[in-house]
Amino acid sequence: MAKCIPLFLISTFLFFGCTLDSLSSDQFEFKVLTYNVQNIMDDQLDGFEYDEYKPSKTWTTQAYHQRLKTLSEVVSNRAIGLCDVLVFQEVEHENVVRDLLERHLARKGYQWYAVAKEEGGAISIAIASREKPIRVVVHTVIGARPILEAVFDTPSGEVVVFALHAKSQLGEYTETEALRLELARSLSQATRKYEGSNVLICGDFNEDPDAYSKNSLVQTALIETRWQVSRTFMANGSLGISGMKQNIYSDIWYSPFLDQSNTFSKPGSYWYGGTWHHYDQFLGNGSLFDDRGWEYDSCDIVVPPICLNTDGTPKAWNLATLCGVSDHFPVLLTLKRK
């Protein structure tokens, strides 16, 4: 069950004046990028960071700022361009996002940010944007990381972004899936009031869209509507998803990775255990296909050269060598103005 918490209790939302090369947004496109940045933590001892990120001969101020610079180079890559919204997973807290914007991205027009973090957690979910949201809400989820909601008023209608980072699959599968399912239940409840708006759910789901086909013995957080159990699962909190645009209704979400008409630059956004995964996802509601206002245009896994190993897998961050970027690729979704 989701619970709305006033923003100031567990997140911050600030503005940076931008006096450099701030650029106006494209009024005919609305672009959102989601990116698991793999544990970017600052150089201060706060008490909640992972042990390996306590200030040391390896983890220094210089190393921290190099990671920020690398991240800024990724999200500013020409293949991505200027986004309206950036969604990050695995930043330590608001100080990291503030440093990223102040030092690198404010000049690109990214002036607003919000951060949500579970009590006692080491990593946060963050949203940075070029325009001020009209509303930001944090939804706590029992046993899981919070959901960060931001609402943007645009000339072509309201765009609502729900940012998440689901429980990882490390551990016993039924236990971790139960936590991902609880997150899905919270999202189902939180998104109901926005049926007339353009709604995007995005982040690291730590689950593939076809999860049920791989493990049908457990109720999965995501369930393709082609399965007979889909309505039963949806009634108990799962998010019903489909790749068929004509089948997207108020309680069925569009999954670009299930749409066979789409082509992607990579077979997955995350490489683990010798297998590609589509953990980093976007889900969209039916308003993206109603021929009014913003319409779904494209979704792709974006692969700037700096993010690549020679074998085509993500160039993961390596703390021991202070090399690499992230073990995930960014995923970009573009809406077009009808």
N, C-alpha and C positions, 0 to 999 in steps of 0.2 A: 504494500500500500504506500503510495506516495504521500508525502507531507510537504506542503509549501512552507518555506522558511523565509522570513524577511532577508533581503539580500545582504545587509550589513553584518549578519551574524556569522556567516561562513564564507563570504566572498567579498571581493572588492570590485569597484567599477569606477574607473578613473578616466580623465581626459588629459591628453597632451596637446598643447598648442603646437602647430606645425608651421614652421616658417621657411622650410627649404623647398623641395620639389614636390609639394603636395599636388596630386593630380585629381581631377574630377572623375567621378565614377561614370561608367558607361551606362546610360539610361536605358539601353536596349538589352543589356545582359545583367544577370545577377549570378555571381560565381561564389561558390563555397568550397573550401579545401579542408579536408580532415587529414590529420597526420599524427601518428604515434611517434614521438620524437626520441623515445628510449632514454628515459631517466636523465633529464637535464636538471641538475641540482646546482645551487649556487655555492659560493666559497665560504659561507658562514656556517657556524655550528649552531643548529637550532634544536637538536634533540630528537627530531623525527626522521632525519635523513637515513638512508641506508648506510651501514657501517663503512663501506668502501668509499663513500663520498664525504667522510669527515676530512677536514683540511689536513693535508699530509704532503710529503715530498712529491707524490704523484698528482694528487688532486689539489691544484693551486688556483689562485685568482687568474693567472694567465690561461690555464687550461679551461676554466669556466668561460672566460670571455671568448676563447677560440671556438667553443661549442656554440655560443650565441651567434658569432659571426658566420659559422658554417650553416646554422639553421636559417639565418637571414638570406644567405645565398641560395638555399634550396627554394624557399617560398617566394623569392624574387626572380627565379629562373624564367626565361622567356617562354618556356613551355607552359608555365602556369599563368604568368601575367599578373595583373592587379586583380585581386579577389575582393569581394565585398566583405566576406567573413572568413576568418581562419579559425579552425577548431583544432586544439592541441590536446593530446593525452600524454601523461607522464612528464609534466613539468612539476617542479617541487612545490612552488607556491606563487603568490602574486608578485614577489620580488623578481622572480625569473622573467615573468612576462613584462613587467615594468622595465627591466633592464634591456630586454630584447627590443621593445618599442623605443625607448629613449635613445639607445645607441644606434639602432639600425632601421627600424621600420616606420617610425613616425614620419620620416621624410618621404615615405611612400604613401602617406595619408592614413596609416593605421593609428588612430587616435584614441580608441576606446577599447577597454578590455574588462572581462569578468572572469573570476576564478572560483571554483568550488572544490572543496576538499572534505573528505570524511574526517571526523574527529580522530586524531592520533595517526592518521595515514601519512605515508611518505610522499605520495604523488597526488597531483591535482588534475582537474579538467579545466581547460581555459578556452575562452572565445575572445578573439581580437577582431575589431571591425573598423571600417572606414567611415561609417555613419553611426550616429548615436541610436541605439535601440530605444524604443518607446517604453519597453518593459523588460526587466530581467528577473527571473525567479529561480530559486534553487529548490529542487525536490529531493528530500532525503529518501533513501531506500533501505529497508531493514537488511542488515548484513551485507550491504553492497555500497559501492561508491555512489555519490549523488548524481542527479541529472541536472544539467544546466540548461535553462530555457531562455532564449532571447528573441524578442519580437521586433521586427523592423518594418517601419511604415515607408512604403515606396510609391512612386507614381503609378505603378501597375498593381497595387494591392499589397496587403500585409504578407510578409514572409516570416514564418516562425521556425526557428532552428532549435532542435533539442540535441544537446551534445552529451555523449555518454562514453563510459569506459567500463565494459562489463568484466565480471570476474574471469580470471584466466582459467585455462584448462589444466593447470598444474594441480594435482591432487586426485581424489576419487571422483570419477566423472559424474555420478548421480548427485553428489554433494555440490559440486561446482555448477552443474546445470540447474539445480534448484535455485541457486543465487542468480543466475542469468534469467531464469524464468520470473523471479521476483522483480527484477528490473523491468522485464517486458510488461508485467502487470501494472507497474507504476507508470510506464509510458502509455499504456492503453488508457488509463484513467486521465492522465495529464493532457493527452491530445484531443480528447473528446470535445472540448469547448472550442476547438479551432476548425471544425468541419468546413466552414466557408472560407478558410484562409489557405494559403500555400504553405504546407507543413513539410519540413525535412527532419528526419531523424538520422543522425550521423555520428560516427565515432568508431572505436574499436569494440566490436561486438564479441570478440573472442569466440566466434562461432561462424561457420560457413552458412550461406543461405540454404544449402541442401543438407543441413545437419541431420534431419530426420531420416534421410535415405542412408546415412552412415551409421545411425544408431537409433533403431525404431523401438527399443525396449524402454525408453525414457521419454517423458513429455519434454519436447525441446522448446526453447524460448522463441525460435523462429520456425514456422511451419508453412511449407508450400501448400497452397489451396488445392493442389491436384490430389492430395492424399485424402482418403475417406475420413481419417481422424481429425482433419483440419478444423471442422466446426466445433468438435468436442474440445480440442486443445484451445481454440480461440475463446471459447466460453470460460475456460479456466486460466486465461491470462496470456497465452501465446500470441505473438504477432503474426497474423496471417499475411503471407507475402506471395507475389506472383510476378512473373516477367511479362505478362500479357497486359498491355495497356488498357485494352477494352474490358478487362476484368477488375479494374481498380475501383473500389467503392469506399464507403465511409469507414469500413473496418478491414479492408484489404489494402495492403501497402505495395507499391511498386518497387521491385528490386531490380536495378539495372543489370546486376550480374546473372539474373535468371532470364533476361531477355535475349533470346537467341539471335535477334537482329542486330545486337550490339557487338562491336569488336573492340578488343582491349590491347593495349601496347604490351602487357605482360600477362602471364597466366595466373597471377595472383599478386596480392600486395604484401604478403608475408611468407617467408620460406622457413619451414621448421621441420626437422626430422626427415629431410629429403622430400618434403611435399609442399606444394604451393597451397596457400589458403587465401580466402576472401574475407578475412576478419574485419578489414576496414571497409565500412559500407555506408551507403546512403539508402534510405527508404523514403518514398514520397507518397503523398496522398492523392486522391482523385482530382483535386483542384489544379493539379499540374497538367491535366489532360482535358480541360473543359472548354478550350478555345477562347478563354477570356484571361486577360492579364498575363501573368507569367506562365510559361509553358515549359515543360521538360525539353531540353535540347540535347544534352550529352552527358556522359559520365566516363571517366577514364582513369586508369592508374598512371600517374605521371612519374617519369623516371629521368630526372636530371642526371647527367653523366657523373656528377660528384657523388651520387647515391649508389653507384653500381660497382660491384665486384666484376672481375674479368669473366666470370662464368654467368653473369647476368642476374645474380641474386643480390639482395640488398647489402650494401656495405655497412654492416653493423658497427656501432660504436664499441671500441675496445679500450677499456679504462687502463689496462696495463701498458698499451702502446700509445695511448692518447691519439688514436687514429680512428677513422670511420665516421659514420653519420648516424644511421639508425637501422634497426633490423626490420623496419617497415618502409614501404613506399607511400608517398602521399597519394590521395585519391581526390579528384576534382570533379565537381558537378556544376553544370552550367544551365541556367534558365534563360529563355529568350522571351522578350516582350512581344506579345501577340499583336 
